[in-house]
Amino acid sequence: MAEVCSICSGSIEPKRTPDGVVYWELGESAEPVNDGRCCATCAAEVVLPWRMVLARRRRAANNA
């Protein structure tokens, strides 16, 4: 059974080696968006930008 993205509700595709061998099936961490797992697209387009925003906020707070 395929894992489901906690952000877009789409399927989480397994990661494969160039030879096609599956080496990871659980997707990416969706933190800080939610506590679940997400697909690679949501990780890149939703989660990573949020992590960058939070890092900038922490940096600004530390420099204040």
DSSP file (Angstrom, degrees, kcal/mol; ACC not computed):
  #  RESIDUE AA STRUCTURE BP1 BP2  ACC     N-H-->O    O-->H-N    N-H-->O    O-->H-N    TCO  KAPPA ALPHA  PHI   PSI    X-CA   Y-CA   Z-CA
    1    1 A M              0   0    0      0, 0.0     2,-0.1     0, 0.0     0, 0.0   0.000 360.0 360.0 360.0 130.1    0.0    0.0    0.0
    2    2 A A        -     0   0    0      1,-0.1     2,-0.1    12,-0.0    11,-0.1  -0.433 360.0-114.0 -75.1 144.8    1.4    3.4   -1.0
    3    3 A E  E     -A   12   0A   0      9,-0.5     9,-2.6    22,-0.3     2,-0.4  -0.426  28.7-131.8 -72.4 153.7    2.0    6.1    1.5
    4    4 A V  E     -A   11   0A   0      7,-0.2    33,-0.3    -2,-0.1     7,-0.2  -0.922  18.1-114.1-114.3 134.7   -0.2    9.2    1.2
    5    5 A C     >  -     0   0    0      5,-3.5     4,-1.2    -2,-0.4    33,-0.3  -0.449  15.5-146.6 -65.7 130.6    1.2   12.8    1.4
    6    6 A S  T  4 S+     0   0    0     31,-2.8    32,-0.2    -2,-0.2    -1,-0.1   0.517  95.4  43.1 -78.0  -4.1    0.0   14.6    4.4
    7    7 A I  T  4 S+     0   0    0     30,-0.2    -1,-0.1     3,-0.1    31,-0.1   0.835 131.1  14.0-103.8 -55.7    0.0   17.9    2.5
    8    8 A C  T  4 S-     0   0    0      2,-0.1    -2,-0.1     3,-0.0     3,-0.1   0.529  90.3-128.2-101.6  -7.3   -1.5   17.2   -1.0
    9    9 A S     <  +     0   0    0     -4,-1.2    -3,-0.1     1,-0.2     3,-0.1   0.571  65.9 131.1  67.6  11.4   -3.0   13.7   -0.3
   10   10 A G        -     0   0    0      1,-0.1    -5,-3.5    -6,-0.1    -1,-0.2  -0.275  67.1 -77.1 -82.0 176.8   -1.2   12.4   -3.3
   11   11 A S  E     -A    4   0A   0     -7,-0.2     2,-0.7    -3,-0.1    -7,-0.2  -0.482  35.5-131.2 -75.2 143.9    0.8    9.2   -3.4
   12   12 A I  E     -A    3   0A   0     -9,-2.6    -9,-0.5    -2,-0.2    27,-0.1  -0.880  25.3-142.4 -94.2 114.8    4.3    9.2   -2.0
   13   13 A E        -     0   0    0     -2,-0.7    14,-0.2   -11,-0.1    27,-0.1  -0.569  18.6-114.0 -78.5 138.0    6.5    7.6   -4.6
   14   14 A P        -     0   0    0      0, 0.0     2,-0.3     0, 0.0    11,-0.2  -0.377  28.2-115.6 -68.0 150.1    9.3    5.3   -3.3
   15   15 A K  E     -B   24   0B   0      9,-3.1     8,-2.5    -2,-0.1     9,-1.2  -0.698  37.0-166.8 -86.1 140.6   12.9    6.4   -3.9
   16   16 A R  E     -B   22   0B   0     -2,-0.3     6,-0.2     6,-0.3     9,-0.0  -0.920  21.0-119.0-130.0 151.5   14.9    4.2   -6.2
   17   17 A T    >   -     0   0    0      4,-2.3     3,-2.4    -2,-0.3     6,-0.0  -0.329  47.5 -94.6 -73.6 168.3   18.5    3.6   -7.1
   18   18 A P  T 3  S+     0   0    0      0, 0.0    -1,-0.1     0, 0.0    -2,-0.0   0.770 129.7  58.1 -56.9 -23.8   19.4    4.1  -10.8
   19   19 A D  T 3  S-     0   0    0      2,-0.1     0, 0.0     1,-0.0     0, 0.0   0.488 122.6-107.7 -84.1  -2.8   19.0    0.3  -11.2
   20   20 A G    <   +     0   0    0     -3,-2.4     2,-0.4     1,-0.3    -1,-0.0   0.520  69.3 145.5  91.7   5.9   15.4    0.7  -10.0
   21   21 A V        -     0   0    0      1,-0.1    -4,-2.3     2,-0.0     2,-0.3  -0.658  50.6-124.5 -80.6 127.0   15.8   -0.9   -6.5
   22   22 A V  E     +B   16   0B   0     -2,-0.4    -6,-0.3    -6,-0.2     3,-0.1  -0.536  37.9 165.0 -71.5 128.8   13.6    0.8   -3.9
   23   23 A Y  E     +     0   0B   0     -8,-2.5     2,-0.3     1,-0.3    -7,-0.2   0.475  65.6  26.3-122.6  -7.0   15.6    2.1   -1.0
   24   24 A W  E     +B   15   0B   0     -9,-1.2    -9,-3.1     1,-0.1    -1,-0.3  -0.923  47.5 166.9-157.4 131.5   13.1    4.4    0.8
   25   25 A E        +     0   0    0     -2,-0.3   -22,-0.3   -11,-0.2   -13,-0.1   0.415  62.4  80.4-122.6  -2.2    9.3    4.3    0.8
   26   26 A L  S    S-     0   0    0      1,-0.3    12,-0.1   -24,-0.1    -1,-0.1   0.364  80.8-141.7 -97.3   6.6    8.3    6.7    3.6
   27   27 A G        -     0   0    0    -14,-0.2    -1,-0.3    10,-0.1     2,-0.2  -0.271  37.5 -43.6  72.4-157.1    8.6   10.1    1.8
   28   28 A E  E     -C   38   0C   0     10,-2.9    10,-2.6     1,-0.0     2,-0.3  -0.689  59.8 -93.2-110.7 160.0    9.9   13.2    3.4
   29   29 A S  E     -C   37   0C   0     -2,-0.2     8,-0.2     8,-0.2     7,-0.1  -0.585  26.6-156.7 -71.1 133.1    9.4   14.9    6.8
   30   30 A A    >>  +     0   0    0      6,-2.2     3,-1.8    -2,-0.3     4,-1.4   0.388  37.7 159.8 -92.4   2.7    6.6   17.5    6.5
   31   31 A E  T 34  +     0   0    0      1,-0.3    20,-0.1     5,-0.3     4,-0.1  -0.460  59.1  20.8 -62.8 135.3    7.8   19.4    9.5
   32   32 A P  T 34 S+     0   0    0      0, 0.0    -1,-0.3     0, 0.0     3,-0.1  -0.948 123.4  56.0 -96.2   8.2    7.1   22.3   10.1
   33   33 A V  T <4 S-     0   0    0     -3,-1.8     2,-0.3     1,-0.2    -2,-0.2   0.941 127.8 -31.1 -67.8 -46.6    4.0   22.2    8.0
   34   34 A N     <  -     0   0    0     -4,-1.4    -1,-0.2     2,-0.2    -4,-0.1  -0.931  63.0 -98.0-158.0-179.8    2.5   19.2    9.9
   35   35 A D  S    S+     0   0    0     -2,-0.3    -4,-0.1    -3,-0.1    -2,-0.0   0.388  91.6  84.0 -88.1   3.9    3.7   16.2   11.8
   36   36 A G  S    S-     0   0    0     -6,-0.1    -6,-2.2     1,-0.1     2,-0.3   0.072  82.4 -89.5 -93.3-158.8    3.3   13.8    8.9
   37   37 A R  E     -C   29   0C   0    -33,-0.3   -31,-2.8    -8,-0.2     2,-0.3  -0.842  39.5-164.4-113.6 151.6    5.2   12.6    5.8
   38   38 A C  E     -C   28   0C   0    -10,-2.6   -10,-2.9    -2,-0.3   -33,-0.1  -0.881  22.5 -98.3-136.2 167.0    5.0   14.2    2.4
   39   39 A C     >  -     0   0    0     -2,-0.3     4,-2.1   -12,-0.2     5,-0.2  -0.303  41.9-104.8 -77.1 167.1    5.9   13.6   -1.2
   40   40 A A  H  > S+     0   0    0      1,-0.2     4,-2.0     2,-0.2     5,-0.2   0.853 119.3  55.1 -63.5 -35.9    9.0   15.0   -2.8
   41   41 A T  H  > S+     0   0    0      2,-0.2     4,-2.8     1,-0.2     5,-0.3   0.942 110.7  43.6 -64.7 -47.6    7.1   17.7   -4.6
   42   42 A C  H  >>S+     0   0    0      1,-0.2     4,-2.4     2,-0.2     5,-2.3   0.856 110.7  56.8 -66.4 -33.9    5.5   19.1   -1.5
   43   43 A A  I  <>S+     0   0    0     -4,-2.1     5,-2.6     3,-0.2    -1,-0.2   0.922 115.7  36.6 -61.2 -42.8    8.8   18.8    0.3
   44   44 A A  I  <5S+     0   0    0     -4,-2.0    -2,-0.2     3,-0.2    -1,-0.2   0.873 127.0  34.6 -77.4 -38.6   10.4   21.0   -2.3
   45   45 A E  I  <5S+     0   0    0     -4,-2.8    -3,-0.2    -5,-0.2    -2,-0.2   0.681 134.6  14.0 -95.6 -19.6    7.5   23.4   -2.9
   46   46 A V  I  X5S+     0   0    0     -4,-2.4     4,-1.5    -5,-0.3    -3,-0.2   0.729 125.5  42.0-119.9 -54.8    5.9   23.8    0.5
   47   47 A V  I  ><S+     0   0    0     -5,-2.3     4,-2.5     2,-0.2     5,-0.2   0.946 112.5  50.1 -69.3 -50.8    8.1   22.4    3.3
   48   48 A L  H  ><S+     0   0    0     -5,-2.6     4,-2.2    -6,-0.3    -1,-0.2   0.914 109.9  50.4 -58.9 -45.7   11.5   23.8    2.3
   49   49 A P  H  > S+     0   0    0      0, 0.0     4,-2.2     0, 0.0    -1,-0.2   0.906 111.0  50.1 -58.7 -39.0   10.2   27.3    1.7
   50   50 A W  H  X S+     0   0    0     -4,-1.5     4,-2.6     1,-0.2    -2,-0.2   0.909 108.7  51.8 -64.3 -40.9    8.6   27.3    5.2
   51   51 A R  H  X S+     0   0    0     -4,-2.5     4,-2.2     1,-0.2    -1,-0.2   0.887 109.5  50.4 -62.0 -37.7   11.9   26.0    6.7
   52   52 A M  H  X S+     0   0    0     -4,-2.2     4,-2.3     2,-0.2    -1,-0.2   0.905 109.6  50.2 -66.9 -41.2   13.7   28.9    5.1
   53   53 A V  H  X S+     0   0    0     -4,-2.2     4,-2.3     1,-0.2    -2,-0.2   0.934 112.2  47.4 -60.9 -46.6   11.2   31.4    6.4
   54   54 A L  H  X S+     0   0    0     -4,-2.6     4,-2.4     1,-0.2    -2,-0.2   0.879 110.4  52.1 -65.1 -37.3   11.5   30.1    9.9
   55   55 A A  H  X S+     0   0    0     -4,-2.2     4,-2.5     2,-0.2    -1,-0.2   0.907 109.9  49.1 -64.6 -41.1   15.3   30.1    9.7
   56   56 A R  H  X S+     0   0    0     -4,-2.3     4,-2.6     2,-0.2    -2,-0.2   0.906 110.8  50.6 -64.0 -41.0   15.3   33.7    8.6
   57   57 A R  H  X S+     0   0    0     -4,-2.3     4,-2.4     2,-0.2    -2,-0.2   0.913 111.3  47.7 -63.0 -42.9   13.0   34.6   11.5
   58   58 A R  H  X S+     0   0    0     -4,-2.4     4,-2.3     2,-0.2    -2,-0.2   0.916 112.5  49.3 -63.7 -42.8   15.3   32.8   14.0
   59   59 A R  H  X S+     0   0    0     -4,-2.5     4,-1.5     2,-0.2    -2,-0.2   0.915 112.0  48.1 -63.1 -43.0   18.3   34.6   12.6
   60   60 A A  H  X S+     0   0    0     -4,-2.6     4,-0.7     1,-0.2    -1,-0.2   0.899 111.7  50.0 -64.3 -40.6   16.6   38.0   12.7
   61   61 A A  H >< S+     0   0    0     -4,-2.4     3,-0.5     1,-0.2    -1,-0.2   0.878 110.4  50.1 -66.0 -37.3   15.5   37.3   16.3
   62   62 A N  H 3< S+     0   0    0     -4,-2.3    -1,-0.2     1,-0.2    -2,-0.2   0.790 111.9  48.3 -70.7 -27.4   19.0   36.3   17.3
   63   63 A N  H 3<        0   0    0     -4,-1.5    -1,-0.2     1,-0.2    -2,-0.2   0.521 360.0 360.0 -89.9  -6.1   20.5   39.5   15.7
   64   64 A A    <<        0   0    0     -4,-0.7    -1,-0.2    -3,-0.5    -2,-0.1   0.478 360.0 360.0 -79.5 360.0   17.9   41.8   17.4
